[in-house]
Amino acid sequence: SLLQLLSNVLLWDGIVPEDTVRDLGLRKLLNRYLLLNLLNTPPGPDNIEKCNKVVACFPERWFRDLQSGSTLPELLNLCQHLLQ
């Protein structure tokens, strides 16, 4: 249900100011609740599937102007989890 809520919040991108969407979606939902669930899921196919679903929610335009190898500051914890 958190993933569905994240997906719905991120759909507001372009309608509501981007800072508001990123604050609610990434800082609050992803980093406070969803990431905790991902960190407690044992490594394996289930965790990979969950991570793929989370990443699929992010608007592509947020990443267009980033340099190669960089990410949004709000996604650093998720990136570290993915690298592990």
Buried (B, 14 or more C-beta within 10 A) or exposed (E): EBBEBBBEBBBBBEEEEEEEBBBBBBEBBBBEEBBEEBEEBEEEEEBEEBBEEBEEBBBEEBEEEEEEEEBBEBBEBBEEBBEE
